[in-house]
């Protein structure tokens, strides 16, 4: 991707503050997922927004199936953006898979991040002996099968479950961005995410983290937030949102913005 990385990933820099704040979206969305959150922070921060290479808003020709087989190339993209913009310090807000990308980026470049805010984060979605990630291998395989068999039906079933709360506008929005993705890319990225396991590296994170987790989230049990708090290497806090769903920035943006503000001011 080289020099036009900023163009390819639709990088936008907005806001008037001195401090730099990165918002990185999760699986199935794009940077538009932050549109209700960003106005709370533009007066005080210079905000960087971008799209993951798998997002429907990015030309699918740039999604290299040989390259994006783990989360590391996504980390390369994030660090490439920050270097191209000559950022030497930023706070980072990552949702879902981008929370994991932020964790890995901070291990590689601890100097670059003043704080990580991890929303709906999970180092491992699959259950393991004494670890409850929330999913059994068989369940995940069934999800992949459903995705392949009938993408439209899968999206229409998955979007309301993921949003959780009864917020039709949020369901519509998540459905829209999922349909923007090419189904083969969605499936490939889902496999990458579900195969990844960051539990072994959490202790290497020295940047302070704030873990924000909905009280009820179909994708991530609350116990995972506690696991992160106990295993991440730095000073960590957990904020449980009294809400439902994996996408609080779509379903309860005002509540999330208040908690984000508190997390970033600490």
C-alpha atoms as an extended CHARMM CRD file, in Angstrom:
* protein
*
       266  EXT
         1         1  UNK       CA              0.0000000000        0.0000000000        0.0000000000  PROA      1               0.0000000000
         2         2  UNK       CA              2.9570000000        2.2510000000        0.6590000000  PROA      2               0.0000000000
         3         3  UNK       CA              2.4960000000        5.9980000000        0.6470000000  PROA      3               0.0000000000
         4         4  UNK       CA             -1.1300000000        6.1460000000       -0.3120000000  PROA      4               0.0000000000
         5         5  UNK       CA             -2.0860000000        4.1920000000        2.8170000000  PROA      5               0.0000000000
         6         6  UNK       CA             -3.8160000000        7.3540000000        4.1000000000  PROA      6               0.0000000000
         7         7  UNK       CA             -5.9550000000        7.5380000000        0.9880000000  PROA      7               0.0000000000
         8         8  UNK       CA             -6.7150000000        3.8050000000        0.7350000000  PROA      8               0.0000000000
         9         9  UNK       CA             -7.8660000000        3.5630000000        4.3720000000  PROA      9               0.0000000000
        10        10  UNK       CA             -9.8370000000        6.8360000000        4.1990000000  PROA      10              0.0000000000
        11        11  UNK       CA             -7.8320000000        8.5140000000        6.9620000000  PROA      11              0.0000000000
        12        12  UNK       CA             -9.4280000000       11.7140000000        8.2920000000  PROA      12              0.0000000000
        13        13  UNK       CA             -7.9390000000       14.1300000000       10.8000000000  PROA      13              0.0000000000
        14        14  UNK       CA            -10.4560000000       16.4600000000       12.4710000000  PROA      14              0.0000000000
        15        15  UNK       CA            -10.7760000000       18.5600000000       15.6230000000  PROA      15              0.0000000000
        16        16  UNK       CA             -8.9610000000       21.4160000000       17.2680000000  PROA      16              0.0000000000
        17        17  UNK       CA             -7.1490000000       20.0700000000       20.2900000000  PROA      17              0.0000000000
        18        18  UNK       CA             -3.4650000000       19.6480000000       21.0480000000  PROA      18              0.0000000000
        19        19  UNK       CA             -3.7440000000       16.0220000000       22.1140000000  PROA      19              0.0000000000
        20        20  UNK       CA             -4.1730000000       13.3070000000       19.5140000000  PROA      20              0.0000000000
        21        21  UNK       CA             -6.9620000000       10.7330000000       19.8250000000  PROA      21              0.0000000000
        22        22  UNK       CA             -7.3630000000        7.7490000000       17.4970000000  PROA      22              0.0000000000
        23        23  UNK       CA            -10.7530000000        6.0740000000       17.0170000000  PROA      23              0.0000000000
        24        24  UNK       CA            -10.4860000000        2.5990000000       15.4740000000  PROA      24              0.0000000000
        25        25  UNK       CA            -13.6700000000        0.7110000000       14.5630000000  PROA      25              0.0000000000
        26        26  UNK       CA            -14.4660000000       -2.9710000000       15.0240000000  PROA      26              0.0000000000
        27        27  UNK       CA            -15.4710000000       -5.8590000000       12.8000000000  PROA      27              0.0000000000
        28        28  UNK       CA            -18.4160000000       -5.2270000000       10.4810000000  PROA      28              0.0000000000
        29        29  UNK       CA            -18.3950000000       -1.4330000000       10.7470000000  PROA      29              0.0000000000
        30        30  UNK       CA            -16.2880000000        1.4320000000        9.3900000000  PROA      30              0.0000000000
        31        31  UNK       CA            -15.2790000000        4.8250000000       10.7950000000  PROA      31              0.0000000000
        32        32  UNK       CA            -18.8920000000        6.0760000000       10.4710000000  PROA      32              0.0000000000
        33        33  UNK       CA            -19.6280000000        4.0000000000       13.5940000000  PROA      33              0.0000000000
        34        34  UNK       CA            -18.0690000000        6.8560000000       15.6210000000  PROA      34              0.0000000000
        35        35  UNK       CA            -20.1720000000        9.6610000000       14.1510000000  PROA      35              0.0000000000
        36        36  UNK       CA            -22.2700000000       10.2190000000       17.3010000000  PROA      36              0.0000000000
        37        37  UNK       CA            -19.1890000000       10.0530000000       19.5640000000  PROA      37              0.0000000000
        38        38  UNK       CA            -16.7110000000       12.2580000000       17.7050000000  PROA      38              0.0000000000
        39        39  UNK       CA            -18.5040000000       15.6290000000       18.2630000000  PROA      39              0.0000000000
        40        40  UNK       CA            -17.9790000000       15.2510000000       22.0290000000  PROA      40              0.0000000000
        41        41  UNK       CA            -14.2050000000       15.2080000000       21.5010000000  PROA      41              0.0000000000
        42        42  UNK       CA            -13.4680000000       17.5190000000       18.5390000000  PROA      42              0.0000000000
        43        43  UNK       CA            -13.1670000000       20.6550000000       20.7320000000  PROA      43              0.0000000000
        44        44  UNK       CA            -10.4160000000       19.0740000000       22.8530000000  PROA      44              0.0000000000
        45        45  UNK       CA             -8.5460000000       16.6720000000       20.5710000000  PROA      45              0.0000000000
        46        46  UNK       CA             -7.0680000000       16.2260000000       17.1500000000  PROA      46              0.0000000000
        47        47  UNK       CA             -8.9370000000       13.0940000000       16.1140000000  PROA      47              0.0000000000
        48        48  UNK       CA             -7.7010000000       10.4620000000       13.6940000000  PROA      48              0.0000000000
        49        49  UNK       CA            -10.2920000000        8.2280000000       12.0340000000  PROA      49              0.0000000000
        50        50  UNK       CA             -9.6050000000        5.4800000000        9.5350000000  PROA      50              0.0000000000
        51        51  UNK       CA            -11.1210000000        2.3220000000        8.0660000000  PROA      51              0.0000000000
        52        52  UNK       CA             -9.7160000000       -1.1460000000        8.5500000000  PROA      52              0.0000000000
        53        53  UNK       CA             -8.7100000000       -2.6620000000        5.2120000000  PROA      53              0.0000000000
        54        54  UNK       CA            -11.5850000000       -5.1630000000        5.5170000000  PROA      54              0.0000000000
        55        55  UNK       CA            -14.2540000000       -2.4510000000        5.8540000000  PROA      55              0.0000000000
        56        56  UNK       CA            -16.8490000000       -2.1490000000        3.0990000000  PROA      56              0.0000000000
        57        57  UNK       CA            -15.8250000000        1.4760000000        2.5800000000  PROA      57              0.0000000000
        58        58  UNK       CA            -12.3550000000        0.3910000000        1.3760000000  PROA      58              0.0000000000
        59        59  UNK       CA            -11.7940000000       -0.8850000000       -2.1670000000  PROA      59              0.0000000000
        60        60  UNK       CA            -11.8170000000       -4.6970000000       -1.7270000000  PROA      60              0.0000000000
        61        61  UNK       CA             -8.9210000000       -5.0110000000       -4.1890000000  PROA      61              0.0000000000
        62        62  UNK       CA             -6.6660000000       -3.8200000000       -1.3570000000  PROA      62              0.0000000000
        63        63  UNK       CA             -7.6460000000       -6.7590000000        0.8470000000  PROA      63              0.0000000000
        64        64  UNK       CA             -4.7750000000       -9.2010000000        0.3590000000  PROA      64              0.0000000000
        65        65  UNK       CA             -5.8680000000      -12.6810000000        1.4690000000  PROA      65              0.0000000000
        66        66  UNK       CA             -2.2190000000      -13.7760000000        1.6860000000  PROA      66              0.0000000000
        67        67  UNK       CA             -1.2830000000      -10.8680000000        3.8990000000  PROA      67              0.0000000000
        68        68  UNK       CA             -4.1270000000      -10.4000000000        6.3860000000  PROA      68              0.0000000000
        69        69  UNK       CA             -3.9550000000      -13.8780000000        7.9020000000  PROA      69              0.0000000000
        70        70  UNK       CA             -3.3540000000      -12.6040000000       11.4490000000  PROA      70              0.0000000000
        71        71  UNK       CA             -3.8390000000       -9.3410000000       13.3350000000  PROA      71              0.0000000000
        72        72  UNK       CA             -0.2020000000       -8.2430000000       12.8380000000  PROA      72              0.0000000000
        73        73  UNK       CA             -0.7010000000       -6.7360000000        9.3240000000  PROA      73              0.0000000000
        74        74  UNK       CA             -3.5660000000       -4.6420000000       10.7540000000  PROA      74              0.0000000000
        75        75  UNK       CA             -1.0930000000       -3.4160000000       13.3730000000  PROA      75              0.0000000000
        76        76  UNK       CA              1.3290000000       -2.5390000000       10.5370000000  PROA      76              0.0000000000
        77        77  UNK       CA             -1.4580000000       -0.4690000000        8.9290000000  PROA      77              0.0000000000
        78        78  UNK       CA             -2.2250000000        1.4220000000       12.1560000000  PROA      78              0.0000000000
        79        79  UNK       CA              1.4380000000        2.1850000000       12.8590000000  PROA      79              0.0000000000
        80        80  UNK       CA              1.9240000000        3.1130000000        9.1880000000  PROA      80              0.0000000000
        81        81  UNK       CA             -0.8630000000        5.6940000000        9.4730000000  PROA      81              0.0000000000
        82        82  UNK       CA              0.5200000000        7.1950000000       12.6920000000  PROA      82              0.0000000000
        83        83  UNK       CA              4.0290000000        7.3750000000       11.2220000000  PROA      83              0.0000000000
        84        84  UNK       CA              2.7760000000        8.9310000000        7.9690000000  PROA      84              0.0000000000
        85        85  UNK       CA              0.9810000000       11.5980000000       10.0410000000  PROA      85              0.0000000000
        86        86  UNK       CA              4.1360000000       12.0250000000       12.1820000000  PROA      86              0.0000000000
        87        87  UNK       CA              2.2890000000       11.3020000000       15.4160000000  PROA      87              0.0000000000
        88        88  UNK       CA              4.6080000000       10.6610000000       18.3560000000  PROA      88              0.0000000000
        89        89  UNK       CA              1.9840000000       10.3190000000       21.1090000000  PROA      89              0.0000000000
        90        90  UNK       CA             -1.7130000000        9.5440000000       21.0970000000  PROA      90              0.0000000000
        91        91  UNK       CA             -4.5590000000        8.1100000000       23.1130000000  PROA      91              0.0000000000
        92        92  UNK       CA             -6.2510000000        5.2070000000       21.3540000000  PROA      92              0.0000000000
        93        93  UNK       CA             -9.8770000000        4.0590000000       21.4400000000  PROA      93              0.0000000000
        94        94  UNK       CA            -10.4060000000        0.6700000000       19.8080000000  PROA      94              0.0000000000
        95        95  UNK       CA            -13.6210000000       -1.3060000000       19.4650000000  PROA      95              0.0000000000
        96        96  UNK       CA            -13.6990000000       -5.1070000000       19.3150000000  PROA      96              0.0000000000
        97        97  UNK       CA            -10.9670000000       -6.3470000000       16.9230000000  PROA      97              0.0000000000
        98        98  UNK       CA             -9.3880000000       -2.8660000000       16.9680000000  PROA      98              0.0000000000
        99        99  UNK       CA             -9.0020000000       -3.1650000000       20.7350000000  PROA      99              0.0000000000
       100       100  UNK       CA             -6.8180000000       -6.2090000000       20.0640000000  PROA      100             0.0000000000
       101       101  UNK       CA             -4.9610000000       -4.3430000000       17.2920000000  PROA      101             0.0000000000
       102       102  UNK       CA             -4.2750000000       -1.5180000000       19.7700000000  PROA      102             0.0000000000
       103       103  UNK       CA             -2.9490000000       -3.9690000000       22.3620000000  PROA      103             0.0000000000
       104       104  UNK       CA             -0.4880000000       -5.4100000000       19.8300000000  PROA      104             0.0000000000
       105       105  UNK       CA              0.5240000000       -1.9520000000       18.5430000000  PROA      105             0.0000000000
       106       106  UNK       CA              1.2730000000       -0.7770000000       22.0970000000  PROA      106             0.0000000000
       107       107  UNK       CA              3.5070000000       -3.7970000000       22.7060000000  PROA      107             0.0000000000
       108       108  UNK       CA              5.5080000000       -2.9270000000       19.5960000000  PROA      108             0.0000000000
       109       109  UNK       CA              5.6000000000        0.8290000000       20.2540000000  PROA      109             0.0000000000
       110       110  UNK       CA              4.8320000000        1.5470000000       23.9200000000  PROA      110             0.0000000000
       111       111  UNK       CA              6.2020000000        5.1010000000       23.5370000000  PROA      111             0.0000000000
       112       112  UNK       CA              3.4940000000        5.9620000000       21.0130000000  PROA      112             0.0000000000
       113       113  UNK       CA              0.4270000000        5.4250000000       23.2140000000  PROA      113             0.0000000000
       114       114  UNK       CA             -0.4540000000        7.3520000000       26.3660000000  PROA      114             0.0000000000
       115       115  UNK       CA             -3.5720000000        5.2680000000       27.0180000000  PROA      115             0.0000000000
       116       116  UNK       CA             -5.6210000000        2.4800000000       25.4560000000  PROA      116             0.0000000000
       117       117  UNK       CA             -9.3920000000        2.4760000000       25.7680000000  PROA      117             0.0000000000
       118       118  UNK       CA            -10.6710000000       -0.9790000000       24.8770000000  PROA      118             0.0000000000
       119       119  UNK       CA            -14.3940000000       -1.2970000000       24.0720000000  PROA      119             0.0000000000
       120       120  UNK       CA            -15.9080000000       -4.7890000000       23.8870000000  PROA      120             0.0000000000
       121       121  UNK       CA            -12.4270000000       -6.2700000000       23.8160000000  PROA      121             0.0000000000
       122       122  UNK       CA            -11.6050000000       -9.9620000000       23.9560000000  PROA      122             0.0000000000
       123       123  UNK       CA             -8.1770000000      -11.6070000000       23.8000000000  PROA      123             0.0000000000
       124       124  UNK       CA             -9.7970000000      -14.9300000000       22.8960000000  PROA      124             0.0000000000
       125       125  UNK       CA            -13.4060000000      -15.6140000000       21.8580000000  PROA      125             0.0000000000
       126       126  UNK       CA            -13.2390000000      -19.3870000000       22.2320000000  PROA      126             0.0000000000
       127       127  UNK       CA            -13.5710000000      -21.1690000000       25.5530000000  PROA      127             0.0000000000
       128       128  UNK       CA            -10.5140000000      -22.9690000000       26.8470000000  PROA      128             0.0000000000
       129       129  UNK       CA             -9.9290000000      -25.2150000000       29.8490000000  PROA      129             0.0000000000
       130       130  UNK       CA            -10.2970000000      -22.6000000000       32.6090000000  PROA      130             0.0000000000
       131       131  UNK       CA            -11.0140000000      -19.6450000000       30.3480000000  PROA      131             0.0000000000
       132       132  UNK       CA            -14.5350000000      -18.5540000000       29.4110000000  PROA      132             0.0000000000
       133       133  UNK       CA            -14.4210000000      -16.6640000000       26.1010000000  PROA      133             0.0000000000
       134       134  UNK       CA            -18.0930000000      -17.2290000000       25.3960000000  PROA      134             0.0000000000
       135       135  UNK       CA            -17.9800000000      -19.5400000000       22.3630000000  PROA      135             0.0000000000
       136       136  UNK       CA            -17.4280000000      -23.2170000000       21.6820000000  PROA      136             0.0000000000
       137       137  UNK       CA            -15.5680000000      -24.2450000000       18.5180000000  PROA      137             0.0000000000
       138       138  UNK       CA            -18.6610000000      -25.9750000000       17.1200000000  PROA      138             0.0000000000
       139       139  UNK       CA            -20.7790000000      -22.8410000000       17.5640000000  PROA      139             0.0000000000
       140       140  UNK       CA            -18.2660000000      -20.7710000000       15.6120000000  PROA      140             0.0000000000
       141       141  UNK       CA            -18.1030000000      -23.3170000000       12.7920000000  PROA      141             0.0000000000
       142       142  UNK       CA            -21.9000000000      -23.1310000000       12.5370000000  PROA      142             0.0000000000
       143       143  UNK       CA            -21.6730000000      -19.3390000000       12.2480000000  PROA      143             0.0000000000
       144       144  UNK       CA            -19.1690000000      -19.6520000000        9.3860000000  PROA      144             0.0000000000
       145       145  UNK       CA            -21.3840000000      -22.1920000000        7.6560000000  PROA      145             0.0000000000
       146       146  UNK       CA            -24.4100000000      -19.8840000000        7.9430000000  PROA      146             0.0000000000
       147       147  UNK       CA            -22.3650000000      -16.9590000000        6.6140000000  PROA      147             0.0000000000
       148       148  UNK       CA            -21.2840000000      -18.9580000000        3.5740000000  PROA      148             0.0000000000
       149       149  UNK       CA            -24.6970000000      -20.4640000000        2.9010000000  PROA      149             0.0000000000
       150       150  UNK       CA            -26.6970000000      -17.2250000000        2.9250000000  PROA      150             0.0000000000
       151       151  UNK       CA            -24.8690000000      -14.0140000000        3.8090000000  PROA      151             0.0000000000
       152       152  UNK       CA            -27.9970000000      -11.8670000000        3.7300000000  PROA      152             0.0000000000
       153       153  UNK       CA            -29.8680000000      -14.1320000000        6.1470000000  PROA      153             0.0000000000
       154       154  UNK       CA            -26.8290000000      -14.2930000000        8.4210000000  PROA      154             0.0000000000
       155       155  UNK       CA            -26.4820000000      -10.4930000000        8.5570000000  PROA      155             0.0000000000
       156       156  UNK       CA            -30.2000000000      -10.0010000000        9.2190000000  PROA      156             0.0000000000
       157       157  UNK       CA            -30.0020000000      -12.4550000000       12.1250000000  PROA      157             0.0000000000
       158       158  UNK       CA            -26.6420000000      -11.3490000000       13.5230000000  PROA      158             0.0000000000
       159       159  UNK       CA            -27.0570000000       -7.5420000000       13.4930000000  PROA      159             0.0000000000
       160       160  UNK       CA            -29.9480000000       -7.3820000000       16.0300000000  PROA      160             0.0000000000
       161       161  UNK       CA            -28.1680000000       -9.9040000000       18.2910000000  PROA      161             0.0000000000
       162       162  UNK       CA            -24.9360000000       -7.9150000000       18.2550000000  PROA      162             0.0000000000
       163       163  UNK       CA            -26.6590000000       -4.5720000000       18.8640000000  PROA      163             0.0000000000
       164       164  UNK       CA            -28.5860000000       -6.2600000000       21.6750000000  PROA      164             0.0000000000
       165       165  UNK       CA            -30.6190000000       -3.2610000000       22.7580000000  PROA      165             0.0000000000
       166       166  UNK       CA            -33.8910000000       -2.3260000000       21.0720000000  PROA      166             0.0000000000
       167       167  UNK       CA            -32.4300000000        0.4900000000       18.9750000000  PROA      167             0.0000000000
       168       168  UNK       CA            -33.6830000000       -0.0080000000       15.4110000000  PROA      168             0.0000000000
       169       169  UNK       CA            -31.4690000000        2.7840000000       14.0100000000  PROA      169             0.0000000000
       170       170  UNK       CA            -28.3580000000        1.0480000000       15.3900000000  PROA      170             0.0000000000
       171       171  UNK       CA            -29.4610000000       -2.2890000000       13.9100000000  PROA      171             0.0000000000
       172       172  UNK       CA            -30.0480000000       -0.6150000000       10.5410000000  PROA      172             0.0000000000
       173       173  UNK       CA            -26.6340000000        1.0320000000       10.6570000000  PROA      173             0.0000000000
       174       174  UNK       CA            -24.7660000000       -2.1640000000       11.5780000000  PROA      174             0.0000000000
       175       175  UNK       CA            -26.7220000000       -4.0750000000        8.9090000000  PROA      175             0.0000000000
       176       176  UNK       CA            -25.7510000000       -1.4380000000        6.3380000000  PROA      176             0.0000000000
       177       177  UNK       CA            -22.0080000000       -1.6380000000        7.0460000000  PROA      177             0.0000000000
       178       178  UNK       CA            -22.0650000000       -5.4620000000        7.1370000000  PROA      178             0.0000000000
       179       179  UNK       CA            -23.7670000000       -5.5250000000        3.7280000000  PROA      179             0.0000000000
       180       180  UNK       CA            -21.0930000000       -3.1300000000        2.4450000000  PROA      180             0.0000000000
       181       181  UNK       CA            -18.4730000000       -5.8100000000        3.0760000000  PROA      181             0.0000000000
       182       182  UNK       CA            -17.8060000000       -8.4630000000        0.5030000000  PROA      182             0.0000000000
       183       183  UNK       CA            -19.0260000000      -11.7750000000        2.0230000000  PROA      183             0.0000000000
       184       184  UNK       CA            -15.7620000000      -13.6300000000        1.3130000000  PROA      184             0.0000000000
       185       185  UNK       CA            -13.8270000000      -10.9000000000        3.1470000000  PROA      185             0.0000000000
       186       186  UNK       CA            -16.2680000000      -10.9560000000        6.0820000000  PROA      186             0.0000000000
       187       187  UNK       CA            -15.8370000000      -14.7230000000        6.4130000000  PROA      187             0.0000000000
       188       188  UNK       CA            -12.0450000000      -14.5640000000        6.1090000000  PROA      188             0.0000000000
       189       189  UNK       CA            -11.7380000000      -11.8030000000        8.7310000000  PROA      189             0.0000000000
       190       190  UNK       CA            -14.1430000000      -13.6140000000       11.0820000000  PROA      190             0.0000000000
       191       191  UNK       CA            -11.9290000000      -16.7030000000       10.8920000000  PROA      191             0.0000000000
       192       192  UNK       CA             -8.8280000000      -14.5920000000       11.5860000000  PROA      192             0.0000000000
       193       193  UNK       CA            -10.4620000000      -12.9620000000       14.6070000000  PROA      193             0.0000000000
       194       194  UNK       CA            -11.8030000000      -16.2220000000       16.0420000000  PROA      194             0.0000000000
       195       195  UNK       CA             -8.4730000000      -17.9840000000       15.5520000000  PROA      195             0.0000000000
       196       196  UNK       CA             -6.4800000000      -15.2950000000       17.3190000000  PROA      196             0.0000000000
       197       197  UNK       CA             -5.4080000000      -15.6860000000       20.9190000000  PROA      197             0.0000000000
       198       198  UNK       CA             -3.7290000000      -12.7460000000       22.6500000000  PROA      198             0.0000000000
       199       199  UNK       CA             -3.8050000000      -14.1690000000       26.1680000000  PROA      199             0.0000000000
       200       200  UNK       CA             -0.0750000000      -14.9320000000       26.1330000000  PROA      200             0.0000000000
       201       201  UNK       CA              1.0080000000      -11.3650000000       25.3150000000  PROA      201             0.0000000000
       202       202  UNK       CA             -1.2850000000       -9.3120000000       27.5730000000  PROA      202             0.0000000000
       203       203  UNK       CA              1.4030000000       -9.0310000000       30.2460000000  PROA      203             0.0000000000
       204       204  UNK       CA              3.6690000000       -7.2140000000       27.7710000000  PROA      204             0.0000000000
       205       205  UNK       CA              1.2770000000       -4.2310000000       27.6210000000  PROA      205             0.0000000000
       206       206  UNK       CA              2.6750000000       -1.4650000000       29.8120000000  PROA      206             0.0000000000
       207       207  UNK       CA              0.3970000000        1.3630000000       28.6120000000  PROA      207             0.0000000000
       208       208  UNK       CA             -2.4950000000        2.1130000000       31.0240000000  PROA      208             0.0000000000
       209       209  UNK       CA             -5.7550000000        0.5970000000       29.7650000000  PROA      209             0.0000000000
       210       210  UNK       CA             -9.3980000000        1.3560000000       30.4000000000  PROA      210             0.0000000000
       211       211  UNK       CA            -11.6180000000       -1.6050000000       29.5450000000  PROA      211             0.0000000000
       212       212  UNK       CA            -15.1940000000       -0.6180000000       28.6860000000  PROA      212             0.0000000000
       213       213  UNK       CA            -17.6930000000       -3.4380000000       28.5620000000  PROA      213             0.0000000000
       214       214  UNK       CA            -21.4880000000       -3.6220000000       28.2270000000  PROA      214             0.0000000000
       215       215  UNK       CA            -23.2100000000       -5.4410000000       31.0870000000  PROA      215             0.0000000000
       216       216  UNK       CA            -24.7420000000       -7.8110000000       28.5300000000  PROA      216             0.0000000000
       217       217  UNK       CA            -22.9130000000       -8.5100000000       25.2830000000  PROA      217             0.0000000000
       218       218  UNK       CA            -23.6090000000      -11.5360000000       23.0830000000  PROA      218             0.0000000000
       219       219  UNK       CA            -19.9680000000      -11.5340000000       21.8950000000  PROA      219             0.0000000000
       220       220  UNK       CA            -18.0510000000      -10.8910000000       25.1180000000  PROA      220             0.0000000000
       221       221  UNK       CA            -18.9560000000      -12.0550000000       28.6420000000  PROA      221             0.0000000000
       222       222  UNK       CA            -18.2430000000       -9.5810000000       31.4750000000  PROA      222             0.0000000000
       223       223  UNK       CA            -15.7610000000      -12.1090000000       32.8910000000  PROA      223             0.0000000000
       224       224  UNK       CA            -13.5130000000      -11.3590000000       29.8850000000  PROA      224             0.0000000000
       225       225  UNK       CA            -13.2580000000       -7.6860000000       30.9200000000  PROA      225             0.0000000000
       226       226  UNK       CA            -12.1020000000       -8.8340000000       34.3570000000  PROA      226             0.0000000000
       227       227  UNK       CA             -9.6510000000      -11.2590000000       32.7620000000  PROA      227             0.0000000000
       228       228  UNK       CA             -8.1570000000       -8.3770000000       30.7550000000  PROA      228             0.0000000000
       229       229  UNK       CA             -7.9090000000       -6.1730000000       33.8320000000  PROA      229             0.0000000000
       230       230  UNK       CA             -6.0260000000       -8.8840000000       35.7010000000  PROA      230             0.0000000000
       231       231  UNK       CA             -3.6920000000       -9.9230000000       32.8820000000  PROA      231             0.0000000000
       232       232  UNK       CA             -2.7770000000       -6.6870000000       31.0750000000  PROA      232             0.0000000000
       233       233  UNK       CA              0.6260000000       -5.5240000000       32.2960000000  PROA      233             0.0000000000
       234       234  UNK       CA             -0.0360000000       -1.8590000000       33.1280000000  PROA      234             0.0000000000
       235       235  UNK       CA             -2.4390000000        0.0620000000       35.3690000000  PROA      235             0.0000000000
       236       236  UNK       CA             -5.9250000000       -0.9020000000       34.2890000000  PROA      236             0.0000000000
       237       237  UNK       CA             -9.4940000000        0.0570000000       35.0590000000  PROA      237             0.0000000000
       238       238  UNK       CA            -12.8060000000       -1.4990000000       34.0500000000  PROA      238             0.0000000000
       239       239  UNK       CA            -16.0010000000        0.4100000000       33.3250000000  PROA      239             0.0000000000
       240       240  UNK       CA            -19.1690000000       -1.6680000000       33.0030000000  PROA      240             0.0000000000
       241       241  UNK       CA            -21.7830000000        0.1400000000       30.9120000000  PROA      241             0.0000000000
       242       242  UNK       CA            -25.3030000000       -0.4280000000       32.2320000000  PROA      242             0.0000000000
       243       243  UNK       CA            -26.5040000000       -1.2710000000       28.7770000000  PROA      243             0.0000000000
       244       244  UNK       CA            -26.8260000000       -4.1740000000       26.3920000000  PROA      244             0.0000000000
       245       245  UNK       CA            -24.9650000000       -5.0280000000       23.2160000000  PROA      245             0.0000000000
       246       246  UNK       CA            -21.5780000000       -5.1710000000       21.5110000000  PROA      246             0.0000000000
       247       247  UNK       CA            -21.8820000000       -1.7570000000       19.8070000000  PROA      247             0.0000000000
       248       248  UNK       CA            -22.5280000000        0.8710000000       22.4940000000  PROA      248             0.0000000000
       249       249  UNK       CA            -21.1880000000        3.6420000000       20.2100000000  PROA      249             0.0000000000
       250       250  UNK       CA            -24.1610000000        2.9050000000       17.9250000000  PROA      250             0.0000000000
       251       251  UNK       CA            -26.8120000000        2.0420000000       20.5300000000  PROA      251             0.0000000000
       252       252  UNK       CA            -26.0090000000        4.3350000000       23.5010000000  PROA      252             0.0000000000
       253       253  UNK       CA            -23.5180000000        6.9680000000       22.2550000000  PROA      253             0.0000000000
       254       254  UNK       CA            -24.2890000000        9.5640000000       24.9420000000  PROA      254             0.0000000000
       255       255  UNK       CA            -23.6100000000        7.0910000000       27.7380000000  PROA      255             0.0000000000
       256       256  UNK       CA            -20.4470000000        5.8340000000       26.0580000000  PROA      256             0.0000000000
       257       257  UNK       CA            -19.1760000000        9.3770000000       25.4210000000  PROA      257             0.0000000000
       258       258  UNK       CA            -19.4840000000       10.2060000000       29.1420000000  PROA      258             0.0000000000
       259       259  UNK       CA            -17.5270000000        7.0900000000       30.1080000000  PROA      259             0.0000000000
       260       260  UNK       CA            -14.9120000000        7.7530000000       27.4010000000  PROA      260             0.0000000000
       261       261  UNK       CA            -14.4460000000       11.2960000000       28.6170000000  PROA      261             0.0000000000
       262       262  UNK       CA            -13.8680000000       10.0140000000       32.1440000000  PROA      262             0.0000000000
       263       263  UNK       CA            -11.4810000000        7.3090000000       30.9240000000  PROA      263             0.0000000000
       264       264  UNK       CA             -9.4050000000        9.7730000000       28.8910000000  PROA      264             0.0000000000
       265       265  UNK       CA             -9.1910000000       12.4150000000       31.6270000000  PROA      265             0.0000000000
       266       266  UNK       CA             -7.6770000000       10.0130000000       34.1660000000  PROA      266             0.0000000000
